Amino acid sequence: MSVPLRFDGKVVLVTGAGGGLGREYALAFGQRGAAVIVNDLGGDIKGGGKSSAAADKVVEEIRAAGGKAVANYDSVEDGEKLIQTALDAFGRIDVVVNNAGILRDRSFARTSDVDWDLIQRVHLRGSFLVTRAAWNHMKQQKFGRIIMTSSAAGIYGNFGQANYSAAKLGLLGLANTLAIEGQKYNIHCNTIAPTAGSRLTETVMPPDLVQSLKAEYVAPLVLWLCHESCQENSGLFEVGAGWIGKLRWERSLGRIVRQKSECVTPEAVRDAWRDICDFTNATKPASIQGTNTLYIHTQTHTPHSKYIFHTLKLHNTHTLHTFMHVYAYYTQSHTLHTYNTHTHTHNTHLRVCTVLALHTHKVIRFSVRHTHTHTHI
């Protein structure tokens, strides 16, 4: 039997923990040894009202089962107060699960400034303020786990939820940057897009579907991502009904539409549209460095250049701060000559994976390993 995942000695803050998903997270952390701050403003699904009853009830459940928990009734817009509750009660903060949320669904034409602003304040700004309040404490202790809660509406869009969708995809961007900035401090940030029966989803789902999507099916993913042994960072996961899947970006190979010494024209884009949108042999971009490098190289190398430029993605266990160039000479016989290359970056071993060679729109794939201290071409 596998060793159970425990959270003894860890302090966990769950926002919006008075019911639904947040309650399940709080109970699960409490059952596995964590000290839990149960945050809930006690308002309705549109952000109105306030009550301590929801948070108090969850705290009582955790304590009745032998766990440790305290309540917090502040809005996530008062992020410092939430973290201070953790520090006052337990002396530290290890895990933040940004779960609190509201809905103000309207078709786009009917969305008011209040509908838009309140959703951004609670979901996006609230998660920012709570996480920022915890950040330096996590840096100092060289440990932190953060969960951002996105949504399928943010990933794919959904009618009547323009405000909600924008906030939810904004959380993914926030999470990805925190994963980069926090990695060297052992702070990991991941994003989930859960589907579960709750006060929020019952407004947009049939009752029978809500009943079949239990919140307890989502909690195990959150606990794993927050455990000290989990090294996942910057991941995006859809989860619901006992199913979990990881998402990633995909990019077509694209097409250079600029000809040598000529401007790009709308007609050139039109004529290349099939190639631009063709996902055959698509790549899986994982960092902004690869994109920036691709643009830089495209600026200086047209399809008619004597030298073909190969852009390679470099993967290591740290944030990428470097890239290398591999040149190949394209002869009249259409033979591609590659060169042995070596590079060195802060004594880190780099693994160069496949990628891209553009000439007559053909793809050339190869792998190179390099550990030496100089670059030779």
N, C-alpha and C positions, 0 to 999 in steps of 0.2 A: 504493500500500500504506500502511496506517495506521502511525503511529509506535508502536513497541513500548513497553509500559509497563515502566519500569525503576525499581529501588529502590536505585540506587547511593548510598552515604552514609547509608542508613537502617539502623536496628538493629531487628530483629524478634524478639520472643519468641513461641514457639509452645509451649503446654503440651500434654502428652500427645502428644508428637511422635515417639515411638519406633515407631509403627506406624499403619496405617489412614489416616484423614483427616489427622491431625497430621503424619505423615511426608510426605504429599503436599504439604501447605502449606509445610513447611520446605524441601523440595527445590525447590519452585517459586520461593520467595523467594530461595533461594541461587542458582538459575540466572539470576535477573534482577538480581543485584548486591547484594542485601541481606546484611548480616552477621546471622547467625541464632543465637539461643540455642535449642538443642534440649532442651526439658525433658521428662523422663520419669522417673517414680519406679521404673518397671520392675516393677510389681506385676501381679497377675492382675485379671481383670475384676470381681472382687468386692472389690477393694481390699486384698488380702493380698499379702505378700511385697515384695521390693525387689531391684532389679538395675540395674547400669549398662550392661548389654550393649545394650539397645534404643537408648538415646540415643547411645551411642558409635558404633553402626553407621551411624546416620543422619548423624552428624557426618562420619564417614569418607567417606560417599557424596558429601556436599556438597563436601568438600575435594578429593576425587578429580576432581570436575568443575571445579575451579578456584575454588570459592567459599570463603567465610569462615564458620566456625561453631565454636561451643563447646557443650559439654554441661553440663546441670544435672540433678542427680538428686534434688532436694528435692521434698517434697510441696507442692501448691499452697496448703496451709494455712500454709506458711512463705513467703508471698508476697514479703516483703522480701528473702529470700535469692535468689529468682529474679531480681528486678530488680537486685540488687547484682551478680549474675553478669554481667549486661549492662553495667553501669557499669564494672566492673573490666576487662572484656575490650575494650569498644568505646567507653566514655565517655558513652553516652547510651542512651535508649530511645525509639523512635518508634512502634512498632506492638506491640500485645498481642493475640494470638489465644487466647482462652480456649476450649480444646478438650478438656482433660483430663476424663475421666469414668469412672464405673464403673456397674455394674448390681447390684441385689439385688432381683430381681423376686419378688413374692409377691402373692397375692390379698390384698385389704385386711384381711380377718379374720385372716390369718396374718402380717401385717406386724408385726415386733417393733420395739421402740424402737431397737435397733441398726440394723436395716434402714432405718428412717426417718432416723435421725440421720446415719449415715455418708453417705448419698446427699446430704443437704443440705450436709454439711460439704465434700464434694468438689466438687459442681457449683456450688452457690449461694455458700456461704461462701468456697470456694477462689477463685472468679472475683472475688468482692468483694475479697479480700485481695491478690491479684495486681494487680488494677486499681488499687486504692488506693495500693499501693506505687509504681506508675508515674505516678500522676495529677499530682502536683506537678512532676515533671520535665517532663511534657508541657505543663503550664500555663506553666512558665518559658520553654520554647522556642517557645511558641505553635504547637505542632503535636502532634497525636496521632491515631492511628486504633486503634479498639478493636472487636473482634468478640466477641460473646457467642453461645454455641451453645445454642440451644433445641432443640426436637424436635416432630414431629407429635404425639407423646404429650402434650406440654405444651399444645399448641394445642387438640387435639380430645379428649384422654383416650385411655387404652388399658388394656384389662383386665390386671390384674396389675402395673401400674406406677404406683400411686397416689403412692408416694414420689418416683419419677423424674419423673412428670408435674408434681407440685407444684414441684419444684426448677426444672424447665425453664421453666415459665411465670413463675416468680419472676425468672429471668434476663431475661426480656423487660421486666418492670417496672423492673428495675435499669438495663437499657440505655436505656430511654426517658427516665429521669430524668438519666442521665449525658449523654445527647444534649442535653438542655436546659441543664444546668449547664456543659457543656464548649464549647458553640457559640461563645461569644465569644472563646475561646482557640484556636479552630481545632482543637478535639478533637471528632472525630465518632465516634459509637458506633452500630453496627448489629447486628442479630440475624439469624442464619441458623438454619433448621430443615432440616438436611441429611438425606438418605437415601442411605446408601452401604454397601457390603459392608465389614464390620469385625468385630473380636472381639465387639463389643457387639451388632451387629444380627444376627449369625449365630445368636444365641440365640433370636430371635423371628421370623426369616424363613426360608423354604424355601431350601435350598442353591442351586438354580438361579437364584433371584432375587438372592441375595447376589452371585453371580458376574456378573450383568448390571449391577449397580449399582457401577461402579468409583469409587473415591475420587477419582481424577484428574479426574472430571467436576465435582466440587464446587470444587476449588481455584481455578479462574479467577474465580469470583464473589468469593471471599475476597480475592484479590489486587486486583481492581478496587476493592472497597470500601475497601481499605487504601491505595490510591494517593493521593498528594497532590493529584492533579487531580480526584479524585472528591468531589463535594459532597453525596452522599447522607448523610443523618443521620437516625437514629431509624427506620430502615426494618426491616421484617421480611420475610424471603424464604424460601420453600420452594425446595429445590434437590435435584436428583437425576437420574441417567441422562441428563444433558445438557440438562435442562429447568430453567428458573428462573422463578419467579413471585413477585410481591410481594403481600403481604396487607395489608388495612386493616380497620378497624372499620366497622360499619354500624349505624345506629340508626333504628328506626321513628319516624315522626312522633309516635307516642304519643297520649295522650288525657288531658286534665285531668279527674280524677275528683272533684275537690272542688267543691262547689257553694257559692255565696255564703252566708256565715254558717252553714255546716253542716260537720259533721265528715265525714271520709272514712270510708266503711263498706266492709266486705268485699263486700257486695252491689253497691256501685258499681263496684268493681274487676271483679267477675264480669261485670256487664252491659257493661262497656267492653272486655272481654278481646279481642274480635276486633279492635278498633281499636288497642289497645295492641300487639298482635303483628302488625299489618299492615305489611309492609315496602314497600308501594307508595309511591313518591316518598320513599324513605328518604334520610336524610342520612349523611354520612361524617365523623363527628367526628374531629378531629385533635389536640385539646388539652383540658386540664381546664378552661380558662377558659370555653369554650363551654358545658360542662355546668353549671358553677357559675352562670353567668349565666342559663341556662334555669331552674334551680331557684329562683333569687332572683326572677325575673320571674313564675314561676308562683305563688309565694307571695303576690304582691300584685295579681295580675290573674286573675280567674276568667273563665270563658266568658261571663259576663253583664256584664262591666265595660263602661263607656261607651267607654273607650279600649282599643284593641287593641294589644298589645305585640308588636313584631317583634324577634326576637333575630337578630343578624347575626354571622357569624364573620368576624373580621378576620385577614387573612393578610399577613405581611411577612417579611423575611429575618431577623428577630430573634424572640426569645421574646416572646409576646404578654403585655403588661402592662396593656392597656387595652381597653375596649370602649365602644361608643356605643349610644344608644337612638334608635330611630326610632318616633315615635308616629303613629298614623293615626286619624282620627275616622270611626267607622262610623255613617253616617246611616240614617234610616228607609228610604231608597230603596236601601239596601245598596250605596251607592257608596263605594269606598275612596279617601280622599284621602291622598296621601303628601306629604311636605315635603322640600324641598332641604336637605341637611345637609352640614356640613363639620366636620372635626375635625383636630386636630393633636396629635401625640404625639412629643416629642423630635425634631422636624423630620423624622420618618420618613413617607414616603409610604405610605399604607395602601390596600389594595384590598379593598373590601367585596364579598363574594360573597353569593349568594342566601341566603336561608334561610327563615325560618319565620314564618308569620303564623297565629295561631290565633283563629278565630272561626267558629262553626258548622262547625269542623273542615275548613275550606277552606285550601288552600295558595296563597299568592301569592308569586310569584318575581320578583325584580328585582335589578338591580345598580346600585351607586352608586360613583363614584370621587370621592375628596376629597383635597385637598392644602392647604387653607387653614388658618389658625391659630386659628380660633374655631369653636365649635359653635353653630349656630342652629337653633331649632325653632319 
